Amino acid sequence: MMLAMLRISPDDLPEIAFESHLKFIRDTQQLLLDEINFIM
Amino acid sequence: MQKKLFCPYCGLRLSEKFYENRKRLFCSHCNDPIYENPVPATCLVVTDGKGRVLLVQRSVDPKKGLWCLPGGFIELGESPESAALRELYEETGLTGQIHKLLGVMTNPSQLYDSVLLVGYWIKMYSGNLIAGDDACDAAYFPRRPAGDRL
């Protein structure tokens, strides 16, 4: 459990167990970009 | 998923019948079809201020050892939002606020045949990151897979 608290961010996204979860991550990436574009 | 063999109401053996435009399990004694539905579940994309996403490592099958978003099944009497936040706390020790509904989709499942997955985005949260419940580890990762341009 302490490992999780001390873990340094890895370089890459690991293999994701479920394709649907990966889709939600990608959707969020796009939403973040949209929010940045909206602010700018 | 193991196929239902017996009626959950009368206990007699089920058959298959074309009913209401599709083949369904049917109880001849009750004279009713057995409607089968996706199991509702939630998942959460938790993003931090450094452009990373929170993942948990699964300690149970299916896909034991792989990483996924925190989340889990909605229990009776729970709203999707409260189920999502409960699962977040159980698996990561974090208390969060839902920022946005990301979407709803159905997915095939080895165990449950079909899962109705409700995805939420969380940007505001607090607490110490500690893996628990079905998760054996939890960590923040970059959002992009290696070589992925989006």
Backbone of each chain as ProteinMPNN parsed JSONL, in Angstrom:
{"seq_chain_A": "MMLAMLRISPDDLPEIAFESHLKFIRDTQQLLLDEINFIM", "coords_chain_A": {"N_chain_A": [[0.819, -1.194, 0.0], [1.944, 1.207, 0.708], [3.608, 1.515, -1.439], [1.964, 2.5, -3.44], [1.498, 5.068, -2.568], [3.981, 6.21, -2.727], [4.794, 5.936, -5.287], [6.426, 6.832, -8.27], [5.394, 8.652, -11.098], [4.857, 6.603, -13.873], [6.293, 6.312, -17.224], [4.613, 5.635, -19.331], [1.223, 4.84, -20.231], [-0.093, 1.887, -18.867], [-0.972, -1.462, -20.052], [-4.409, -1.564, -20.451], [-7.097, -3.038, -18.716], [-9.706, -3.125, -19.726], [-11.324, -2.318, -22.726], [-13.324, -0.408, -22.834], [-12.713, 1.245, -20.664], [-10.358, 2.393, -21.546], [-11.375, 3.861, -23.641], [-12.898, 5.789, -22.244], [-10.824, 7.135, -20.979], [-9.506, 8.23, -23.182], [-11.589, 9.843, -24.134], [-11.725, 11.685, -22.069], [-9.262, 12.899, -22.324], [-9.696, 14.278, -24.707], [-11.75, 15.992, -23.876], [-10.377, 17.517, -21.994], [-8.598, 18.853, -23.665], [-10.479, 20.306, -25.136], [-11.493, 21.951, -23.119], [-9.245, 23.476, -22.526], [-8.877, 24.787, -24.979], [-11.257, 26.244, -25.014], [-10.921, 28.011, -22.894], [-8.729, 29.459, -23.813]], "CA_chain_A": [[0.0, 0.0, 0.0], [2.832, 2.367, 0.727], [4.145, 1.68, -2.779], [1.064, 3.359, -4.208], [1.643, 6.452, -2.115], [5.311, 6.717, -3.045], [5.106, 5.621, -6.673], [6.722, 7.911, -9.207], [4.589, 8.455, -12.288], [5.556, 5.906, -14.962], [6.362, 7.066, -18.475], [3.56, 5.267, -20.273], [0.014, 4.187, -19.743], [0.082, 0.435, -19.0], [-2.085, -2.136, -20.727], [-5.647, -1.361, -19.689], [-7.847, -4.301, -18.706], [-10.971, -3.068, -20.463], [-11.329, -1.362, -23.833], [-14.246, 0.693, -22.49], [-12.005, 2.168, -19.776], [-9.422, 3.141, -22.39], [-12.172, 4.847, -24.389], [-13.219, 6.899, -21.339], [-9.578, 7.905, -20.777], [-9.301, 9.028, -24.403], [-12.637, 10.87, -24.16], [-11.338, 12.718, -21.108], [-8.157, 13.63, -22.946], [-10.278, 15.214, -25.665], [-12.483, 17.007, -23.112], [-9.379, 18.42, -21.416], [-8.14, 19.717, -24.76], [-11.585, 21.221, -25.442], [-11.562, 22.946, -22.038], [-8.107, 24.395, -22.707], [-9.18, 25.613, -26.146], [-12.353, 27.146, -24.663], [-10.357, 29.056, -22.036], [-7.84, 30.296, -24.628]], "C_chain_A": [[0.864, 1.259, 0.0], [3.427, 2.614, -0.651], [3.282, 2.633, -3.591], [1.259, 4.82, -3.82], [2.964, 7.052, -2.583], [5.664, 6.571, -4.521], [5.376, 6.892, -7.489], [5.962, 7.626, -10.494], [5.382, 7.743, -13.376], [5.497, 6.733, -16.246], [5.172, 6.819, -19.384], [2.351, 4.712, -19.545], [0.203, 2.676, -19.893], [-1.049, -0.163, -19.83], [-3.329, -2.017, -19.848], [-6.53, -2.601, -19.834], [-9.06, -4.276, -19.623], [-10.925, -1.962, -21.521], [-12.216, -0.158, -23.517], [-13.557, 1.712, -21.579], [-11.028, 3.028, -20.575], [-10.17, 4.204, -23.192], [-12.511, 6.046, -23.497], [-11.972, 7.758, -21.063], [-9.326, 8.792, -21.986], [-10.34, 10.147, -24.506], [-12.26, 12.028, -23.235], [-10.196, 13.562, -21.654], [-8.703, 14.682, -23.908], [-11.022, 16.329, -24.936], [-11.515, 18.012, -22.481], [-8.858, 19.385, -22.478], [-9.216, 20.739, -25.115], [-11.67, 22.326, -24.392], [-10.429, 23.968, -22.183], [-8.379, 25.335, -23.875], [-10.267, 26.639, -25.835], [-11.822, 28.321, -23.833], [-9.504, 30.017, -22.859], [-8.638, 30.992, -25.739]], "O_chain_A": [[0.53, 2.253, -0.645], [3.722, 3.753, -1.012], [3.793, 3.469, -4.337], [1.187, 5.706, -4.672], [3.058, 8.258, -2.81], [6.719, 7.033, -4.955], [4.647, 7.88, -7.399], [5.894, 6.478, -10.933], [6.452, 8.208, -13.768], [4.758, 7.713, -16.342], [4.767, 7.71, -20.13], [2.434, 4.198, -18.429], [0.624, 2.223, -20.958], [-1.965, 0.542, -20.254], [-3.298, -2.33, -18.658], [-6.689, -3.142, -20.929], [-9.404, -5.29, -20.23], [-10.54, -0.827, -21.241], [-11.896, 0.972, -23.886], [-13.793, 2.913, -21.708], [-10.884, 4.225, -20.325], [-9.665, 5.308, -23.397], [-12.422, 7.19, -23.941], [-12.077, 8.977, -20.931], [-8.975, 9.963, -21.843], [-10.018, 11.262, -24.914], [-12.451, 13.196, -23.572], [-10.163, 14.779, -21.472], [-8.241, 15.823, -23.928], [-10.935, 17.49, -25.334], [-11.796, 19.209, -22.437], [-8.698, 20.579, -22.224], [-8.908, 21.904, -25.366], [-11.891, 23.49, -24.723], [-10.631, 25.166, -21.988], [-8.14, 26.538, -23.776], [-10.217, 27.768, -26.323], [-12.216, 29.469, -24.038], [-9.538, 31.229, -22.646], [-8.067, 31.741, -26.532]]}, "seq_chain_B": "MQKKLFCPYCGLRLSEKFYENRKRLFCSHCNDPIYENPVPATCLVVTDGKGRVLLVQRSVDPKKGLWCLPGGFIELGESPESAALRELYEETGLTGQIHKLLGVMTNPSQLYDSVLLVGYWIKMYSGNLIAGDDACDAAYFPRRPAGDRL", "coords_chain_B": {"N_chain_B": [[-20.652, -16.338, -19.112], [-22.698, -18.314, -16.981], [-25.41, -20.122, -18.217], [-28.842, -19.568, -17.435], [-30.797, -22.144, -16.069], [-33.067, -22.798, -14.693], [-36.307, -21.603, -13.668], [-36.42, -18.597, -11.835], [-38.593, -18.067, -10.258], [-40.541, -20.19, -10.061], [-38.983, -22.428, -10.135], [-38.914, -24.444, -12.01], [-37.66, -26.13, -14.986], [-36.249, -24.126, -17.554], [-37.095, -23.159, -20.901], [-36.325, -22.31, -24.354], [-37.697, -19.67, -26.255], [-39.084, -17.995, -29.024], [-39.877, -14.784, -28.545], [-41.424, -11.674, -28.306], [-39.882, -10.549, -30.416], [-37.329, -11.681, -30.214], [-35.126, -14.434, -29.374], [-35.691, -15.888, -26.293], [-35.172, -16.897, -22.842], [-37.656, -18.96, -21.392], [-40.367, -19.586, -19.22], [-42.484, -22.178, -19.097], [-44.318, -22.948, -17.202], [-44.892, -20.657, -15.616], [-45.641, -19.171, -17.694], [-44.224, -17.038, -18.718], [-41.665, -14.892, -20.065], [-38.112, -14.882, -19.314], [-36.555, -12.102, -18.631], [-33.432, -10.846, -19.484], [-30.849, -8.724, -18.453], [-28.344, -6.109, -18.868], [-25.713, -5.745, -16.416], [-25.485, -3.088, -14.19], [-22.761, -0.819, -13.866], [-20.052, 1.293, -12.729], [-17.392, 3.538, -13.705], [-14.45, 5.511, -13.134], [-12.744, 8.319, -14.325], [-10.136, 9.731, -12.974], [-8.459, 12.642, -12.845], [-5.368, 14.337, -12.325], [-3.62, 17.373, -11.352], [-1.344, 17.305, -12.842], [-1.664, 16.294, -15.308], [-2.187, 13.578, -15.341], [-3.661, 10.272, -15.055], [-5.606, 8.39, -12.776], [-5.086, 5.051, -11.996], [-5.996, 1.699, -11.082], [-4.663, -1.408, -9.945], [-5.801, -4.576, -10.739], [-6.821, -6.975, -8.38], [-8.268, -9.19, -8.594], [-9.879, -11.663, -10.672], [-12.011, -10.914, -13.517], [-9.084, -10.418, -15.631], [-7.032, -10.127, -13.788], [-4.299, -8.5, -12.267], [-3.892, -6.706, -14.327], [-4.211, -3.188, -15.188], [-6.762, -0.78, -14.484], [-9.527, 1.561, -14.629], [-10.684, 2.996, -11.535], [-13.678, 1.74, -10.002], [-16.914, 0.062, -10.109], [-19.631, -2.231, -9.407], [-23.032, -1.118, -9.31], [-24.968, -0.975, -6.432], [-28.068, -2.201, -4.94], [-30.429, 0.363, -4.38], [-28.627, 2.404, -4.598], [-27.547, 5.397, -6.198], [-26.138, 5.932, -9.478], [-24.062, 7.809, -9.249], [-23.431, 7.873, -6.48], [-22.62, 5.258, -6.147], [-20.348, 5.209, -7.751], [-18.663, 6.998, -6.389], [-18.434, 5.694, -3.956], [-17.088, 3.357, -4.728], [-14.733, 4.516, -5.601], [-13.65, 5.433, -3.187], [-13.377, 2.996, -1.802], [-11.503, 1.606, -3.355], [-9.325, 3.288, -3.659], [-9.036, 5.015, -1.514], [-9.658, 7.651, -1.766], [-11.698, 10.588, -1.629], [-14.079, 11.963, -3.663], [-15.429, 14.422, -6.019], [-17.919, 14.44, -8.471], [-17.231, 15.569, -11.658], [-18.126, 15.498, -14.301], [-20.39, 13.667, -16.414], [-19.173, 11.159, -18.416], [-20.09, 9.274, -20.229], [-22.238, 6.55, -21.312], [-22.188, 3.096, -21.768], [-22.658, -0.195, -23.206], [-21.057, -3.268, -22.557], [-19.586, -6.363, -23.543], [-19.253, -9.096, -21.252], [-17.28, -11.491, -19.553], [-18.102, -12.669, -17.198], [-20.635, -11.623, -16.581], [-22.106, -11.519, -18.849], [-23.229, -9.088, -20.058], [-22.365, -5.727, -19.424], [-23.527, -2.664, -18.249], [-22.012, 0.266, -18.486], [-21.266, 3.147, -16.705], [-19.586, 6.08, -17.086], [-17.623, 8.429, -15.32], [-16.085, 11.635, -14.806], [-13.639, 12.83, -12.665], [-12.287, 15.581, -11.089], [-11.806, 16.952, -8.779], [-10.679, 16.0, -5.679], [-9.829, 14.378, -2.568], [-7.679, 13.147, 0.083], [-5.603, 10.316, 1.064], [-3.785, 8.335, -1.151], [-4.464, 5.057, -1.231], [-4.444, 1.75, -2.021], [-7.193, -0.528, -2.117], [-9.786, -2.991, -1.35], [-10.852, -4.435, -4.306], [-8.515, -3.748, -5.503], [-4.992, -3.963, -5.777], [-2.992, -2.204, -6.043], [-2.425, 1.271, -6.662], [-2.057, 4.073, -8.744], [-0.87, 7.068, -10.361], [-0.886, 7.718, -13.819], [0.477, 8.721, -17.028], [-1.881, 10.05, -19.404], [-1.8, 9.197, -22.008], [-1.284, 6.349, -24.061], [1.838, 4.793, -24.983], [3.131, 6.131, -27.954], [0.667, 6.962, -28.831], [-1.16, 9.506, -30.325], [-3.307, 11.017, -29.483]], "CA_chain_B": [[-21.648, -16.393, -18.032], [-23.436, -19.566, -16.969], [-26.786, -19.914, -18.672], [-29.882, -19.942, -16.468], [-31.472, -23.383, -16.439], [-34.333, -22.951, -13.979], [-37.067, -20.369, -13.43], [-36.144, -18.075, -10.49], [-39.857, -17.891, -9.526], [-41.181, -21.472, -9.729], [-37.944, -23.449, -10.006], [-38.962, -25.46, -13.066], [-36.658, -25.956, -16.04], [-36.585, -23.136, -18.574], [-36.874, -23.489, -22.305], [-36.113, -21.104, -25.158], [-38.869, -19.393, -27.074], [-39.034, -16.715, -29.726], [-40.891, -13.992, -27.843], [-41.159, -10.234, -28.435], [-38.881, -10.269, -31.457], [-36.016, -12.313, -30.053], [-35.132, -15.699, -28.634], [-35.535, -15.626, -24.854], [-35.501, -17.976, -21.919], [-39.096, -18.891, -21.149], [-40.899, -20.552, -18.258], [-43.797, -22.63, -19.564], [-45.227, -23.03, -16.055], [-45.324, -19.278, -15.296], [-46.039, -18.578, -18.974], [-43.546, -15.732, -18.8], [-40.254, -14.906, -20.453], [-37.127, -14.425, -18.33], [-35.823, -10.991, -19.242], [-32.049, -10.737, -19.005], [-30.418, -7.333, -18.639], [-26.953, -5.808, -18.489], [-25.471, -5.402, -15.015], [-24.978, -1.707, -14.176], [-21.509, -0.561, -13.15], [-19.493, 2.627, -12.952], [-15.944, 3.696, -13.653], [-14.108, 6.916, -12.922], [-11.47, 8.87, -14.793], [-9.68, 10.736, -12.01], [-7.272, 13.321, -13.389], [-4.716, 15.235, -11.37], [-3.157, 18.633, -11.915], [-0.125, 17.095, -13.631], [-2.012, 15.629, -16.564], [-2.128, 12.125, -15.195], [-4.921, 9.608, -14.734], [-5.464, 7.416, -11.683], [-5.448, 3.667, -12.321], [-5.815, 0.7, -10.018], [-4.282, -2.727, -10.451], [-6.833, -5.515, -10.305], [-6.348, -8.102, -7.568], [-9.206, -10.294, -8.814], [-10.301, -11.9, -12.061], [-11.217, -11.118, -14.718], [-7.973, -9.5, -15.919], [-6.232, -9.939, -12.575], [-2.94, -8.024, -12.517], [-3.907, -5.576, -15.253], [-4.649, -1.92, -14.618], [-8.029, -0.277, -15.01], [-10.064, 2.693, -13.881], [-11.459, 2.621, -10.354], [-15.111, 1.642, -10.27], [-17.507, -1.216, -9.749], [-21.061, -2.419, -9.644], [-24.014, -0.327, -8.555], [-25.747, -1.839, -5.551], [-29.479, -1.83, -4.809], [-30.679, 1.57, -3.597], [-27.597, 3.413, -4.859], [-27.524, 6.112, -7.47], [-24.853, 5.684, -10.15], [-23.04, 8.726, -8.732], [-22.979, 7.457, -5.148], [-21.881, 4.003, -6.318], [-19.034, 5.546, -8.297], [-17.847, 7.611, -5.335], [-18.147, 4.638, -2.969], [-16.036, 2.5, -5.283], [-13.489, 5.288, -5.59], [-13.118, 5.422, -1.82], [-12.976, 1.633, -1.428], [-10.345, 1.117, -4.123], [-8.184, 4.225, -3.665], [-8.982, 5.82, -0.301], [-9.916, 9.048, -2.096], [-13.064, 11.109, -1.633], [-14.106, 12.853, -4.821], [-16.655, 15.059, -6.511], [-18.078, 14.177, -9.905], [-17.141, 16.765, -12.503], [-18.904, 15.369, -15.534], [-20.706, 12.346, -16.951], [-18.44, 10.947, -19.663], [-20.892, 8.509, -21.166], [-22.808, 5.264, -20.887], [-22.039, 2.118, -22.842], [-22.767, -1.598, -22.812], [-19.869, -4.023, -22.932], [-19.66, -7.799, -23.248], [-18.551, -9.475, -20.03], [-17.117, -12.934, -19.389], [-18.814, -13.134, -16.009], [-22.012, -11.129, -16.459], [-22.676, -11.461, -20.194], [-23.199, -7.71, -20.536], [-22.277, -4.727, -18.348], [-23.859, -1.284, -18.607], [-20.958, 1.004, -17.789], [-21.443, 4.591, -16.617], [-18.273, 6.675, -16.84], [-17.605, 9.795, -14.774], [-14.796, 12.325, -14.722], [-13.424, 13.478, -11.372], [-11.112, 16.458, -11.05], [-11.623, 17.409, -7.391], [-10.695, 14.884, -4.74], [-8.919, 14.547, -1.433], [-7.359, 11.904, 0.784], [-4.334, 9.649, 0.776], [-3.958, 7.243, -2.11], [-4.18, 3.743, -0.662], [-5.216, 0.728, -2.728], [-7.981, -1.389, -1.251], [-10.871, -3.774, -1.935], [-10.435, -5.254, -5.447], [-7.293, -3.189, -6.082], [-3.798, -4.243, -4.981], [-2.106, -1.06, -6.182], [-3.072, 2.439, -7.277], [-1.019, 5.032, -9.109], [-1.188, 7.993, -11.445], [-0.166, 7.431, -15.066], [0.167, 9.628, -18.133], [-3.134, 9.625, -20.021], [-1.616, 8.677, -23.356], [-0.449, 5.172, -24.268], [3.048, 5.073, -25.761], [2.916, 6.209, -29.392], [-0.689, 7.438, -29.139], [-1.069, 10.957, -30.508], [-4.406, 11.734, -28.804]], "C_chain_B": [[-22.431, -17.709, -18.13], [-24.9, -19.295, -17.308], [-27.776, -20.344, -17.592], [-30.607, -21.188, -16.962], [-32.87, -23.476, -15.842], [-34.993, -21.598, -13.714], [-36.794, -19.87, -12.007], [-37.413, -17.918, -9.646], [-40.489, -19.229, -9.117], [-40.183, -22.621, -9.637], [-37.969, -24.519, -11.079], [-37.987, -25.113, -14.195], [-37.162, -24.973, -17.103], [-36.39, -23.717, -19.967], [-36.561, -22.196, -23.062], [-37.299, -20.924, -26.085], [-38.654, -18.063, -27.781], [-40.194, -15.864, -29.216], [-40.495, -12.518, -27.906], [-39.898, -9.975, -29.256], [-37.486, -10.827, -31.221], [-36.155, -13.608, -29.257], [-34.835, -15.401, -27.162], [-35.711, -16.923, -24.074], [-36.976, -17.821, -21.538], [-39.5, -19.966, -20.152], [-42.311, -20.932, -18.69], [-44.802, -22.693, -18.42], [-45.776, -21.652, -15.685], [-45.915, -18.583, -16.534], [-45.459, -17.168, -19.129], [-42.126, -15.901, -19.34], [-39.376, -14.503, -19.267], [-36.325, -13.324, -19.017], [-34.423, -10.922, -18.632], [-31.505, -9.363, -19.391], [-28.944, -7.163, -18.311], [-26.861, -5.464, -17.001], [-24.871, -3.992, -14.959], [-23.735, -1.534, -13.309], [-21.012, 0.846, -13.49], [-17.971, 2.538, -13.083], [-15.635, 5.192, -13.625], [-12.764, 7.255, -13.533], [-11.115, 10.002, -13.833], [-8.405, 11.36, -12.572], [-6.694, 14.242, -12.324], [-4.209, 16.484, -12.089], [-1.912, 18.513, -12.776], [-0.417, 16.346, -14.932], [-1.955, 14.126, -16.489], [-3.507, 11.579, -14.836], [-4.659, 8.533, -13.68], [-5.938, 6.044, -12.146], [-5.258, 2.789, -11.096], [-5.458, -0.63, -10.657], [-5.23, -3.763, -9.867], [-6.222, -6.676, -9.514], [-7.245, -9.319, -7.742], [-9.45, -10.474, -10.31], [-11.663, -11.267, -12.303], [-10.119, -10.061, -14.849], [-7.164, -9.164, -14.681], [-4.809, -9.514, -12.948], [-2.872, -6.87, -13.496], [-4.451, -4.336, -14.547], [-5.96, -1.48, -15.249], [-8.431, 0.957, -14.211], [-10.702, 2.188, -12.592], [-12.943, 2.574, -10.707], [-15.637, 0.295, -9.848], [-19.007, -1.193, -9.911], [-21.921, -1.532, -8.743], [-24.853, -1.28, -7.713], [-27.191, -1.339, -5.449], [-29.616, -0.58, -3.94], [-29.667, 2.675, -3.824], [-27.881, 4.141, -6.168], [-26.204, 5.768, -8.159], [-23.739, 6.558, -9.582], [-22.513, 8.256, -7.377], [-22.217, 6.136, -5.23], [-20.468, 4.289, -6.813], [-18.132, 6.099, -7.201], [-17.51, 6.605, -4.228], [-17.001, 3.751, -3.463], [-14.685, 3.224, -5.295], [-12.845, 5.234, -4.212], [-12.599, 4.024, -1.453], [-11.662, 1.22, -2.102], [-9.125, 2.028, -4.036], [-8.036, 5.026, -2.371], [-9.294, 7.287, -0.54], [-11.407, 9.366, -2.035], [-13.145, 12.15, -2.737], [-15.448, 13.488, -5.083], [-16.738, 14.808, -8.012], [-18.089, 15.491, -10.666], [-18.081, 16.653, -13.701], [-19.206, 13.904, -15.831], [-19.989, 12.193, -18.291], [-19.261, 10.191, -20.693], [-21.398, 7.221, -20.548], [-22.668, 4.302, -22.05], [-22.274, 0.718, -22.306], [-21.55, -2.336, -23.35], [-20.093, -5.503, -22.658], [-18.808, -8.131, -22.028], [-18.471, -10.992, -19.931], [-18.003, -13.451, -18.259], [-20.291, -12.796, -16.026], [-22.719, -10.998, -17.8], [-22.611, -10.046, -20.767], [-23.198, -6.759, -19.339], [-22.629, -3.362, -18.925], [-22.933, -0.379, -17.796], [-21.214, 2.508, -17.866], [-20.099, 5.21, -16.227], [-18.368, 8.109, -16.359], [-16.181, 10.325, -14.772], [-14.728, 13.028, -13.376], [-12.145, 14.307, -11.42], [-10.787, 16.901, -9.616], [-11.724, 16.21, -6.457], [-9.706, 15.162, -3.623], [-8.673, 13.187, -0.796], [-6.009, 11.363, 0.381], [-4.579, 8.436, -0.112], [-3.51, 5.922, -1.496], [-5.062, 2.725, -1.37], [-5.97, -0.145, -1.743], [-9.035, -2.139, -2.037], [-10.345, -4.629, -3.094], [-9.139, -4.771, -6.086], [-6.111, -3.504, -5.174], [-2.77, -3.125, -5.117], [-2.895, 0.061, -6.85], [-1.988, 3.452, -7.567], [-1.522, 5.932, -10.22], [-0.302, 7.683, -12.647], [-0.437, 8.547, -16.072], [-1.086, 9.125, -18.844], [-2.916, 8.927, -21.357], [-0.804, 7.393, -23.373], [0.765, 5.558, -25.096], [2.725, 5.084, -27.249], [1.537, 6.687, -29.798], [-0.669, 8.957, -29.222], [-2.188, 11.709, -29.812], [-4.154, 11.79, -27.314]], "O_chain_B": [[-22.778, -18.156, -19.223], [-25.532, -18.385, -16.773], [-27.575, -21.355, -16.92], [-30.985, -21.275, -18.13], [-33.75, -24.137, -16.394], [-34.316, -20.582, -13.557], [-36.923, -20.643, -11.058], [-37.323, -17.664, -8.445], [-40.92, -19.391, -7.975], [-40.514, -23.683, -9.11], [-37.13, -25.42, -11.066], [-37.552, -23.97, -14.337], [-38.33, -24.99, -17.492], [-35.613, -24.65, -20.167], [-36.537, -21.116, -22.471], [-37.836, -21.889, -26.629], [-38.109, -17.122, -27.204], [-41.358, -16.196, -29.437], [-39.359, -12.162, -27.592], [-38.984, -9.272, -28.827], [-36.554, -10.486, -31.95], [-37.149, -13.842, -28.571], [-33.847, -14.742, -26.838], [-36.297, -17.894, -24.551], [-37.478, -16.708, -21.383], [-39.04, -21.105, -20.225], [-43.223, -20.107, -18.653], [-46.001, -22.515, -18.635], [-46.977, -21.495, -15.468], [-46.588, -17.558, -16.433], [-46.122, -16.247, -19.606], [-41.475, -16.919, -19.104], [-39.847, -13.859, -18.329], [-35.505, -13.603, -19.891], [-34.264, -10.938, -17.411], [-31.684, -8.906, -20.519], [-28.363, -7.96, -17.576], [-27.814, -4.958, -16.409], [-23.859, -3.727, -15.609], [-23.664, -2.028, -12.184], [-21.5, 1.49, -14.419], [-17.351, 1.578, -12.625], [-16.448, 6.021, -14.035], [-11.769, 6.571, -13.294], [-11.707, 11.08, -13.87], [-7.397, 10.678, -12.75], [-7.421, 14.843, -11.533], [-4.364, 16.616, -13.303], [-1.467, 19.494, -13.373], [0.496, 15.826, -15.572], [-1.694, 13.468, -17.496], [-4.39, 12.307, -14.382], [-3.627, 7.861, -13.696], [-7.06, 5.897, -12.631], [-4.469, 3.094, -10.201], [-5.893, -0.939, -11.766], [-5.435, -3.821, -8.655], [-5.232, -7.275, -9.933], [-7.018, -10.357, -7.121], [-9.253, -9.553, -11.103], [-12.419, -11.098, -11.346], [-10.199, -8.976, -14.273], [-6.669, -8.046, -14.54], [-4.193, -10.1, -13.838], [-1.893, -6.123, -13.499], [-5.056, -4.413, -13.478], [-6.229, -1.776, -16.413], [-7.765, 1.343, -13.25], [-11.211, 1.068, -12.556], [-13.401, 3.284, -11.602], [-14.903, -0.524, -9.294], [-19.578, -0.261, -10.476], [-21.582, -1.246, -7.595], [-25.382, -2.27, -8.22], [-27.497, -0.207, -5.822], [-28.988, -0.482, -2.885], [-29.828, 3.775, -3.296], [-28.394, 3.555, -7.121], [-25.251, 5.356, -7.496], [-22.602, 6.106, -9.446], [-21.304, 8.239, -7.146], [-21.274, 5.917, -4.47], [-19.506, 3.679, -6.346], [-16.968, 5.711, -7.096], [-16.431, 6.661, -3.638], [-16.072, 3.438, -2.718], [-13.641, 2.627, -5.034], [-11.64, 5.016, -4.088], [-11.524, 3.884, -0.871], [-10.819, 0.565, -1.489], [-8.007, 1.59, -4.309], [-6.999, 5.656, -2.159], [-9.206, 8.093, 0.386], [-12.255, 8.53, -2.345], [-12.374, 13.109, -2.75], [-16.459, 13.149, -4.467], [-15.748, 14.946, -8.731], [-18.856, 16.403, -10.356], [-18.752, 17.62, -14.062], [-18.402, 13.017, -15.545], [-20.178, 13.007, -19.195], [-19.14, 10.437, -21.893], [-21.042, 6.854, -19.428], [-22.991, 4.645, -23.188], [-22.113, 0.463, -21.112], [-21.076, -2.064, -24.453], [-20.716, -5.864, -21.66], [-17.765, -7.516, -21.804], [-19.449, -11.696, -20.185], [-18.581, -14.534, -18.355], [-21.115, -13.575, -15.548], [-23.809, -10.43, -17.878], [-22.018, -9.822, -21.822], [-23.931, -6.958, -18.371], [-22.097, -2.956, -19.959], [-23.058, -0.276, -16.576], [-21.36, 3.069, -18.952], [-19.546, 4.902, -15.171], [-19.109, 8.913, -16.926], [-15.211, 9.568, -14.74], [-15.657, 13.74, -12.994], [-11.07, 13.804, -11.746], [-9.635, 17.187, -9.291], [-12.727, 15.497, -6.447], [-8.863, 16.054, -3.718], [-9.36, 12.209, -1.091], [-5.356, 11.881, -0.524], [-5.466, 7.623, 0.147], [-2.32, 5.703, -1.27], [-6.288, 2.826, -1.327], [-5.463, -0.468, -0.669], [-9.169, -1.951, -3.246], [-9.471, -5.469, -2.88], [-8.706, -5.321, -7.099], [-6.196, -3.34, -3.957], [-1.782, -3.102, -4.383], [-3.902, -0.179, -7.517], [-1.1, 3.674, -6.743], [-2.474, 5.602, -10.928], [0.891, 7.419, -12.498], [-1.453, 9.237, -15.984], [-1.334, 7.92, -18.889], [-3.764, 8.147, -21.791], [0.264, 7.338, -22.762], [0.727, 6.545, -25.832], [2.11, 4.145, -27.754], [1.256, 6.81, -30.991], [-0.213, 9.624, -28.293], [-2.059, 12.908, -29.565], [-4.962, 12.349, -26.573]]}, "name": "protein", "num_of_chains": 2, "seq": "MMLAMLRISPDDLPEIAFESHLKFIRDTQQLLLDEINFIMMQKKLFCPYCGLRLSEKFYENRKRLFCSHCNDPIYENPVPATCLVVTDGKGRVLLVQRSVDPKKGLWCLPGGFIELGESPESAALRELYEETGLTGQIHKLLGVMTNPSQLYDSVLLVGYWIKMYSGNLIAGDDACDAAYFPRRPAGDRL"}
